[in-house]
């Protein structure tokens, strides 16, 4: 329970300036641990594309088939051909 609360409070936006590689965010739209609005705020801070999955935080494990297409799309936007961030 404490880990879940800590995860909800964590804000990764302060680390954005350290990320030089292209980024994409897969937003789990029913996430109860990392709220979708926080996922989208991180994407905005990274100027990253977002790809929605209708599911909770563990959807990649509980419904891999449904989460696979958005994850594949996200990977394709961050290919090695994509230039690094300034």
Secondary structure, DSSP 8 states (H G I E B T S, - for coil): -HHHHHHHH--GGGGGGG--S--EEEEETT-SSS-HHHHHHHHHHHT-EEEEESS-TTHHHH-HHHHHHHHHHHHHHT-TTS----
